[in-house]
Amino acid sequence: MKNTAKDLLFGVAVGDALGVPFEFSSRAQMKTKPAKDMVGYKTHNQPLGTWSDDSSLTFCLAESLTGGYSLLSLSKKMIQWKNENYWTARGEVFDIGITTSKAISKLEALIDKGKVDELHLLKYDAIESDNGNGSLMRILPLLFEVKNKDIEAQFDIIWENSALTHPHIRAAMSCLIYLKFAEYLMKGIDKFQAYKKMQSDIINFWQTMNFSVDEQSQFERIIQNDINNLPEDQIMSGGYVIESLEASLWSFLNTDNFESSVLKAINFGHDTDTTAAITGGLSGIYYGFENIPVYWVISLAKMEEIEELVLRLHQKFLS
C-alpha cells in the first residue's frame, strides 16, 4: 500500500538537506560547479544530511495534525521550535526567515495573553511585503487535512495556516495551488494531467471568489500559461513565494525522476534548500519513497524520528 506520508515527509527533508549547503549560491556559481550529490558544510557549515527550517516546520505541522487539526497546537510547536530547538536536525535553529521569526514571536504574545481566538484572524493582518516562501515551504502535510474537501473549504483552512507566518492572500493562494496539484498527484494521476486539472480548478475558484485581477496576474505563468514551457533562464529562485512555486513546478515538470528534479531545483541557485524541499515534496508523492536514492535517505539527520512521525501521520489519515 502506498504510504503518502512517507513519500511526502522524506521528499521534503531530502530536498531540503541537499539544498542547505548551497543556499545563497548564485546561478552562475551553480552552473560552474553544479550540485550532483548530497554533501555537507559549505554555506551553513552543517554536516551531511542536515535539514533546515523548511523540514522543521513541515514536521511541526505533521506532528500537530497527528493530534487533530488545531492552529493552537501548531502555533505552540512552532514556538517550541524557535525557542527550544524542537524538531531541529542537530539541536539548533540555524536558518530562520525574518518574517517567520517575527510572526512566531507574535503567536507567542497572543497565546501568552490568552488571545487564542485571534489565531484564526491573522489573515486580516496582511501586508504585501510578507510574501516570502515561509508558509509554502511547510504546508505540504496539510494535504491530509484538506484532501477531498471542496476547494472553498480547502482555501479557508490553507489560508489560516499560511497566515500564522504569512497572512497575505498571495502566499495562501500559492499554498492552495501547490496542495491542489499535490492532491491530484496523490491520486496517481499523470503529472501533466494533474497540472491541467489544478489549473482548471484554480481558474474556476477565482471566478467564484472574485479574486482580484491584479492578484491573478501574479500567477499568470503558472495558471494561465504552462510554467514548464518557459525557458530555464526565465525562472527565478529567490525567497519570493511566486518564484519558489514557479521554480519548484518547473523543476518537477521538466524532469522524470526524484533525483533529477531536486538537483535541478538546487542548481537554480539562491534559495536552494526551500526550492528543493518544495520540489522534493511533489516528487516524493509522485515517484514514491522507494525512488529516492537510498544514500540520501540514510544520510538524513534524525531519520528514525522522521520514520516514527511518518507512522503516526499514516495511522491518523491513511490506515
C-alpha positions in Angstrom: 0.0 0.0 0.0 1.3 3.5 -0.9 2.4 5.5 2.1 2.0 9.1 1.0 3.1 10.3 4.5 6.5 8.7 3.9 6.8 9.8 0.3 6.0 13.4 1.3 7.9 13.9 4.5 11.1 12.2 3.2 10.7 14.0 -0.1 10.7 17.4 1.6 13.6 16.5 4.1 15.9 15.1 1.4 15.3 18.0 -0.9 16.0 20.4 2.0 19.2 18.6 3.2 20.5 18.5 -0.4 20.0 22.2 -0.8 21.2 23.5 2.6 25.0 23.6 1.7 24.3 25.6 -1.5 21.9 28.2 -0.1 22.7 31.8 -1.3 24.9 30.5 -4.1 24.3 32.4 -7.4 23.1 30.7 -10.5 26.4 31.4 -12.2 28.2 29.7 -9.3 25.9 26.7 -9.6 26.5 26.5 -13.3 30.2 26.4 -12.8 30.0 23.8 -10.0 26.6 22.1 -10.1 25.2 20.1 -7.2 25.4 16.4 -8.1 25.0 14.6 -4.8 24.3 15.2 -1.1 27.2 17.0 0.6 27.9 18.7 3.9 29.2 22.0 5.2 29.6 25.0 2.8 27.1 27.8 3.4 25.8 26.9 6.9 28.8 24.7 7.9 26.4 21.8 8.8 27.2 18.1 8.5 26.0 15.9 5.7 22.2 15.2 5.9 21.3 18.3 7.9 17.9 19.7 7.0 16.7 23.2 7.9 13.6 25.3 8.9 11.7 24.0 5.8 11.7 20.5 7.2 11.5 21.5 10.9 8.2 23.5 10.3 6.9 20.8 8.0 7.4 18.3 10.8 5.8 20.6 13.3 2.7 20.7 11.1 2.7 17.0 10.6 3.2 16.4 14.4 0.3 18.8 15.1 -2.0 17.1 12.7 -1.5 13.7 14.3 -3.3 15.1 17.4 -6.1 16.6 15.3 -6.4 19.9 13.4 -5.6 22.8 15.7 -4.0 26.2 15.0 -3.1 26.5 18.7 -1.3 23.2 18.7 0.6 24.1 15.5 1.5 27.6 16.9 2.8 26.1 20.1 5.0 23.6 18.2 6.4 26.5 16.0 7.2 28.5 19.2 8.9 25.4 20.7 11.0 25.1 17.5 12.1 28.7 17.6 12.7 28.8 21.4 13.7 25.3 22.4 15.1 23.7 19.1 12.1 21.3 18.8 12.2 19.2 15.6 15.7 20.5 14.6 18.1 18.3 12.8 21.0 18.8 15.2 19.6 20.6 18.3 19.9 24.1 16.9 17.9 26.5 14.7 20.5 27.8 12.2 18.3 29.2 9.5 15.1 31.2 10.2 13.5 33.8 7.9 12.9 37.3 9.4 9.2 37.3 8.6 8.8 33.8 10.2 10.8 34.8 13.3 8.7 37.9 13.9 5.4 36.0 13.2 6.3 33.3 15.7 7.1 35.9 18.3 3.6 37.4 17.6 2.0 34.0 18.0 3.7 33.6 21.4 2.5 37.0 22.5 -1.1 36.2 21.5 -1.1 32.9 23.4 0.5 34.4 26.5 -2.2 37.0 26.6 -4.9 34.3 26.2 -6.0 35.7 22.8 -6.1 32.2 21.2 -9.2 33.1 19.1 -7.2 35.7 17.2 -5.0 32.9 15.7 -7.9 32.4 13.2 -8.0 36.2 12.3 -4.3 36.7 11.3 -5.2 36.6 7.6 -6.8 40.0 8.0 -3.4 41.4 9.1 -1.6 41.2 5.8 0.8 43.4 4.1 2.1 42.8 0.5 5.7 42.7 1.5 5.0 39.5 3.6 5.1 37.2 0.6 8.1 35.2 1.2 8.1 31.4 0.8 7.9 30.6 4.5 4.4 29.2 4.5 4.7 27.4 1.2 7.8 25.6 2.4 6.0 24.0 5.4 2.4 23.5 4.1 2.5 20.1 2.4 1.3 17.9 5.3 -1.9 19.9 5.4 -2.8 17.9 2.3 -4.0 15.1 4.6 -6.4 17.5 6.3 -7.8 19.2 3.2 -7.9 16.4 0.6 -11.3 15.6 -0.8 -12.9 18.8 0.7 -14.4 21.3 -1.7 -12.0 24.0 -2.8 -13.6 26.8 -0.8 -13.2 24.8 2.4 -9.7 23.9 1.4 -8.7 27.5 0.9 -10.2 28.6 4.2 -8.1 26.0 6.1 -5.0 26.7 4.0 -5.2 30.5 4.4 -5.5 30.4 8.2 -2.5 28.0 8.3 -0.4 30.2 6.0 -1.4 33.3 8.0 0.3 32.1 11.1 3.5 33.3 9.4 2.4 34.7 6.0 -1.1 36.2 6.1 -1.2 37.7 2.6 -3.7 36.1 0.1 -0.9 35.7 -2.5 1.1 33.4 -0.1 -2.1 31.5 0.7 -3.1 31.1 -2.9 0.4 29.8 -3.7 -0.2 27.2 -1.0 -3.6 26.3 -2.5 -2.1 25.8 -6.0 0.7 23.6 -4.5 -1.7 21.5 -2.4 -4.3 21.1 -5.2 -1.6 19.9 -7.6 -0.3 17.5 -4.9 -3.8 16.2 -4.2 -4.1 15.1 -7.9 -0.6 13.6 -7.8 -1.6 11.7 -4.6 -4.5 10.1 -6.6 -2.0 8.6 -9.1 -2.8 11.0 -12.0 -0.1 11.7 -14.6 1.7 14.9 -13.6 0.8 16.8 -16.7 -2.9 15.9 -16.4 -2.7 16.8 -12.7 -1.3 20.2 -13.6 -4.1 20.8 -16.1 -6.7 19.8 -13.6 -5.2 22.0 -11.0 -5.2 25.0 -13.4 -8.8 24.4 -14.2 -9.9 24.2 -10.6 -8.0 27.4 -9.7 -9.4 29.4 -12.6 -13.0 28.3 -11.6 -12.3 29.1 -8.0 -11.0 32.6 -8.8 -14.3 33.3 -10.7 -16.5 32.3 -7.7 -14.4 34.1 -5.1 -13.8 37.3 -7.2 -10.1 37.0 -6.8 -8.6 40.4 -7.9 -7.3 40.7 -11.4 -4.1 42.2 -10.0 -3.5 39.1 -7.9 -4.5 36.8 -10.7 -1.8 38.4 -12.8 0.9 37.3 -10.3 0.1 33.7 -11.1 -0.2 34.1 -14.9 2.9 32.0 -15.8 1.6 29.1 -13.6 -2.2 29.2 -14.2 -3.0 30.9 -17.5 0.2 29.6 -19.1 2.2 26.4 -18.6 5.2 27.1 -16.4 7.1 24.0 -17.8 7.2 25.6 -21.3 9.2 28.6 -20.1 13.0 28.7 -20.9 15.1 27.9 -17.9 16.7 31.4 -17.8 13.3 32.9 -17.2 12.8 31.0 -13.9 13.8 32.9 -10.8 14.6 31.1 -7.5 14.8 33.6 -4.6 12.7 33.8 -1.4 9.6 35.4 -3.0 6.7 32.9 -2.9 5.9 33.1 -6.6 9.5 32.5 -7.6 9.7 29.4 -5.3 6.5 28.0 -6.6 7.4 28.6 -10.2 10.9 27.1 -9.8 9.6 24.0 -8.0 6.9 23.3 -10.5 9.3 23.9 -13.4 11.9 21.5 -11.8 9.3 18.8 -11.2 7.6 19.0 -14.6 10.8 19.2 -16.6 12.5 16.1 -15.1 11.5 12.4 -14.9 12.7 11.2 -11.6 13.2 12.3 -8.0 17.0 12.8 -8.1 16.9 14.9 -11.3 14.1 17.1 -10.0 15.7 18.1 -6.7 19.1 18.6 -8.3 17.5 20.8 -11.0 15.9 22.9 -8.2 19.2 23.3 -6.4 21.1 24.3 -9.5 18.9 27.3 -10.0 20.8 28.7 -7.0 19.7 31.3 -4.4 17.1 29.8 -2.0 18.3 26.3 -2.8 17.0 24.4 0.3 13.5 25.7 0.0 13.1 25.3 -3.7 14.4 21.7 -3.4 12.2 21.0 -0.4 9.1 22.2 -2.2 10.1 20.2 -5.3 11.0 17.2 -3.2 7.6 17.1 -1.7 5.9 16.8 -5.1 8.5 14.3 -6.4 8.2 12.2 -3.3 4.5 11.9 -3.8 4.7 11.2 -7.5 7.7 8.9 -7.7 7.4 7.3 -4.2 9.8 6.9 -1.3 11.3 3.8 -3.0 12.6 6.0 -5.8 14.5 8.5 -3.5 18.2 7.5 -3.6 18.9 5.3 -0.6 22.2 7.0 0.3 20.3 10.3 0.6 17.7 8.9 2.9 20.1 7.1 5.2 22.3 10.2 5.4 19.4 12.3 6.9 19.7 13.6 10.4 17.1 12.0 12.7 16.0 9.5 10.1 14.4 7.2 12.7 12.4 10.1 14.3 11.1 11.0 10.9 10.1 7.4 10.3 8.2 7.4 13.6 6.4 10.6 12.6 5.5 9.0 9.2 3.9 6.1 11.1 1.8 8.4 13.3 0.7 10.5 10.3 -0.1 7.4 8.3 -2.1 5.9 11.1 -4.1 9.1 11.6 -5.1 9.7 8.0 -4.3 6.8 5.7 -4.6 3.5 7.6 
